[in-house]
Amino acid sequence: MTLLKRIFFALLLIVAVLALGVWLKPPALLRVGANYTAKIVCSNVFLAGRDPDEVLRVDVQAPGIALLKLMHVSVDRERGVVHAGFLGFIGDGLAQWHPGKGCTVLPDGKLGVLDFGATKLLSEKFATVYRMLMEENAAGKTHPNVGPLLLKAGFTFLGDEDEAFDFVQKLADIVQRPIQQDNFDFGDDKMIRDARQAFHAEPRIALTVKPPAEALMFYRSAAGLAQDLRLLKAHGPFRSVLQEITARVGD
């Protein structure tokens, strides 16, 4: 065997081993992307009655994130299950539809809870900051300077702090819309779309904002609930609902 052939077969073996490793234990980024894809497709197919291929193309892949361009999904309508994976088989993304409740995101083959139940326990510093924000929102007040509060909650800003503060304030202004109206229409508002566009408009700054692990679970739960409310075209006195939740948390 010539030296060139030996090098070729050695490289082929390395690629095969790496591919097997990625398949057996996908990187966290691929798992997150697969679960995100499964959740979005599941909610839109079983809540809104949309075509899964359209949802994948318009809602998941259209924003331009390269990783999501290679996601593939399969939908089992009888079981209410959506599988998603990088190239169709890497990442083990799975979401399951629960009639009247929503879609569950969970690793393939494992039990899970609904999105808004995924956040179990928050640290005291994180909970203190968000309890204060929730109380202000319940009173109809928007917070004009969330950056310093996020620092207290455990966020890290790796780049220019002023730029990062401006960026997170733009997001805060978007997600605080429901408490600025007596009756809020989730089906008509473009809150989720505008939040995505904010990330896509300033990806460099977005990547310098490092939330704590508990914030990722918290935001995933909140975003999943907001997505379901949008698809259900929910509308009503959101502020009074938030006031009731705040009162219960206080008790």
C-alpha positions as CSV (number, residue, x, y, z in Angstrom):
1,M,0.0,0.0,0.0
2,T,1.4,3.4,-1.0
3,L,2.0,6.1,1.5
4,L,-0.8,8.2,-0.1
5,K,-3.3,5.4,0.3
6,R,-2.3,5.0,3.9
7,I,-2.8,8.7,4.6
8,F,-6.2,8.6,2.8
9,F,-7.4,5.6,4.8
10,A,-6.1,7.1,8.1
11,L,-8.0,10.4,7.4
12,L,-11.1,8.4,6.4
13,L,-10.9,6.5,9.7
14,I,-10.5,9.7,11.7
15,V,-13.6,11.2,10.0
16,A,-15.6,8.1,10.6
17,V,-14.6,8.1,14.3
18,L,-15.5,11.8,14.7
19,A,-18.8,11.3,12.9
20,L,-19.7,8.3,15.2
21,G,-18.8,10.5,18.2
22,V,-21.1,13.3,17.1
23,W,-23.9,10.9,16.4
24,L,-23.5,9.1,19.8
25,K,-23.0,12.2,21.8
26,P,-24.0,15.4,19.8
27,P,-22.5,18.7,20.9
28,A,-24.8,20.9,23.1
29,L,-25.3,23.4,20.3
30,L,-26.7,20.6,18.0
31,R,-29.0,19.3,20.8
32,V,-30.3,22.8,21.5
33,G,-30.9,23.5,17.8
34,A,-32.7,20.1,17.4
35,N,-34.9,20.7,20.4
36,Y,-35.7,24.3,19.3
37,T,-36.7,23.0,15.9
38,A,-38.9,20.3,17.3
39,K,-40.6,22.7,19.6
40,I,-41.4,25.3,17.0
41,V,-42.7,22.8,14.5
42,C,-44.7,20.9,17.1
43,S,-46.5,24.1,18.4
44,N,-47.3,25.3,14.9
45,V,-48.5,21.9,13.5
46,F,-50.6,20.8,16.4
47,L,-51.8,24.2,17.7
48,A,-52.0,26.3,14.5
49,G,-52.6,23.5,12.0
50,R,-49.8,24.6,9.7
51,D,-47.8,22.4,7.3
52,P,-44.5,21.2,9.0
53,D,-42.4,21.9,5.9
54,E,-43.7,25.5,5.7
55,V,-43.0,26.0,9.5
56,L,-39.4,24.6,9.1
57,R,-38.7,26.8,6.1
58,V,-40.4,30.0,7.3
59,D,-40.2,30.0,11.1
60,V,-37.0,28.0,11.8
61,Q,-34.7,28.3,8.8
62,A,-35.6,31.7,7.3
63,P,-33.8,33.9,10.0
64,G,-30.5,32.7,8.5
65,I,-28.8,30.7,11.2
66,A,-26.6,28.3,9.4
67,L,-27.0,25.4,11.9
68,L,-30.8,25.4,11.5
69,K,-30.6,25.2,7.7
70,L,-29.5,21.6,8.0
71,M,-32.3,20.6,10.4
72,H,-34.8,18.0,9.3
73,V,-38.0,17.0,11.0
74,S,-40.5,14.1,11.0
75,V,-44.0,14.4,12.3
76,D,-46.1,11.6,13.8
77,R,-49.6,13.0,13.8
78,E,-51.2,10.0,15.5
79,R,-48.8,10.2,18.5
80,G,-48.5,13.9,18.4
81,V,-44.7,13.7,18.2
82,V,-42.1,15.7,16.3
83,H,-38.6,14.5,15.8
84,A,-35.8,16.9,14.7
85,G,-32.2,16.4,14.0
86,F,-29.1,17.9,12.3
87,L,-29.0,16.2,8.9
88,G,-32.1,14.3,10.1
89,F,-30.4,12.1,12.7
90,I,-28.0,14.1,14.9
91,G,-29.3,15.9,18.0
92,D,-32.3,13.7,19.0
93,G,-34.7,16.7,19.2
94,L,-38.1,15.7,20.3
95,A,-41.3,17.5,21.2
96,Q,-44.7,16.0,22.1
97,W,-48.1,17.6,21.9
98,H,-50.4,17.4,24.9
99,P,-54.0,18.4,23.9
100,G,-55.2,21.5,25.7
101,K,-51.8,22.2,27.2
102,G,-49.1,22.6,24.7
103,C,-45.9,20.9,23.4
104,T,-43.2,19.3,25.6
105,V,-39.6,19.5,24.7
106,L,-37.6,16.5,25.9
107,P,-34.6,14.3,24.9
108,D,-35.6,11.4,22.7
109,G,-37.1,8.5,24.8
110,K,-37.2,10.4,28.1
111,L,-40.1,11.8,30.0
112,G,-40.4,15.6,30.4
113,V,-42.7,18.3,31.7
114,L,-44.4,21.2,29.9
115,D,-42.2,24.2,29.0
116,F,-43.5,26.4,31.7
117,G,-42.8,23.7,34.2
118,A,-39.2,23.2,33.2
119,T,-37.8,25.8,35.5
120,K,-37.8,24.1,38.9
121,L,-35.5,26.1,41.2
122,L,-33.9,29.5,40.9
123,S,-31.0,31.0,42.9
124,E,-32.0,33.7,45.4
125,K,-30.2,36.5,43.5
126,F,-31.9,35.6,40.2
127,A,-35.3,35.1,41.8
128,T,-35.0,38.4,43.8
129,V,-34.4,40.4,40.6
130,Y,-37.1,38.8,38.6
131,R,-39.6,38.9,41.5
132,M,-39.1,42.7,41.6
133,L,-39.5,43.0,37.8
134,M,-42.7,40.9,37.9
135,E,-44.1,43.1,40.7
136,E,-43.3,46.2,38.7
137,N,-44.9,44.8,35.5
138,A,-48.0,43.7,37.5
139,A,-48.4,47.3,38.5
140,G,-48.2,48.4,34.9
141,K,-44.6,49.7,35.1
142,T,-41.9,49.0,32.6
143,H,-38.3,49.1,33.8
144,P,-36.2,51.6,31.8
145,N,-32.8,50.2,32.8
146,V,-32.6,46.4,33.0
147,G,-28.9,46.1,32.3
148,P,-27.6,46.7,35.9
149,L,-30.4,44.4,37.3
150,L,-29.2,41.6,35.0
151,L,-25.7,42.0,36.4
152,K,-27.2,41.4,39.9
153,A,-29.1,38.4,38.6
154,G,-25.9,36.7,37.5
155,F,-25.5,37.8,33.9
156,T,-22.0,38.5,32.4
157,F,-21.3,41.1,29.7
158,L,-18.1,40.2,27.9
159,G,-17.9,43.2,25.5
160,D,-18.7,46.9,25.8
161,E,-21.1,47.1,28.7
162,D,-23.0,50.2,27.4
163,E,-23.7,48.4,24.1
164,A,-24.8,45.3,25.9
165,F,-27.1,47.4,28.2
166,D,-28.7,49.1,25.2
167,F,-29.2,45.7,23.5
168,V,-30.9,44.0,26.5
169,Q,-33.1,47.1,27.0
170,K,-34.4,46.8,23.4
171,L,-35.4,43.2,24.2
172,A,-36.9,44.2,27.6
173,D,-39.0,46.9,25.8
174,I,-40.3,44.2,23.4
175,V,-41.2,41.6,26.0
176,Q,-42.8,44.2,28.4
177,R,-45.5,45.1,25.8
178,P,-48.2,42.9,27.3
179,I,-48.3,44.9,30.5
180,Q,-48.6,48.3,28.7
181,Q,-52.2,47.6,27.6
182,D,-55.4,46.8,29.5
183,N,-56.1,44.0,27.0
184,F,-53.2,42.4,25.1
185,D,-53.6,40.3,21.9
186,F,-50.9,37.7,21.7
187,G,-52.2,36.6,18.3
188,D,-51.9,40.0,16.7
189,D,-48.7,41.3,18.3
190,K,-45.3,40.8,16.7
191,M,-43.4,40.4,20.0
192,I,-41.7,37.1,19.1
193,R,-40.8,38.2,15.6
194,D,-39.4,41.5,16.9
195,A,-37.3,39.8,19.5
196,R,-35.8,37.5,16.9
197,Q,-35.0,40.4,14.6
198,A,-33.3,42.2,17.5
199,F,-30.9,39.2,17.8
200,H,-30.3,39.0,14.1
201,A,-29.7,42.7,13.8
202,E,-26.9,42.7,16.3
203,P,-25.4,39.2,16.6
204,R,-22.0,40.5,17.7
205,I,-23.5,42.2,20.7
206,A,-25.9,39.4,21.4
207,L,-23.0,36.9,21.7
208,T,-21.3,39.0,24.4
209,V,-24.3,38.6,26.7
210,K,-23.8,35.5,28.9
211,P,-26.8,34.6,31.0
212,P,-26.5,32.1,33.9
213,A,-27.8,28.5,33.2
214,E,-31.0,29.1,35.2
215,A,-31.8,32.1,33.0
216,L,-31.7,29.9,29.8
217,M,-34.2,27.5,31.4
218,F,-36.4,30.5,32.6
219,Y,-36.4,32.2,29.2
220,R,-37.0,29.0,27.3
221,S,-40.1,28.4,29.5
222,A,-41.3,31.9,29.0
223,A,-40.7,31.9,25.2
224,G,-42.4,28.6,24.8
225,L,-45.5,29.8,26.7
226,A,-45.5,33.1,24.7
227,Q,-45.3,31.1,21.4
228,D,-48.2,28.9,22.5
229,L,-50.3,31.9,23.5
230,R,-49.6,33.5,20.1
231,L,-50.7,30.4,18.2
232,L,-53.8,30.1,20.3
233,K,-54.5,33.8,19.5
234,A,-55.0,34.4,23.2
235,H,-56.1,37.9,24.2
236,G,-57.3,39.6,27.4
237,P,-56.3,41.4,30.6
238,F,-52.7,40.1,30.9
239,R,-51.8,42.6,33.5
240,S,-54.5,41.5,35.9
241,V,-53.4,37.8,35.4
242,L,-49.9,38.8,36.3
243,Q,-51.2,40.6,39.4
244,E,-52.9,37.4,40.5
245,I,-49.7,35.4,39.9
246,T,-47.7,37.9,41.8
247,A,-50.1,37.8,44.7
248,R,-49.8,34.0,44.8
249,V,-46.0,34.1,44.7
250,G,-46.1,36.5,47.6
251,D,-48.3,34.2,49.6
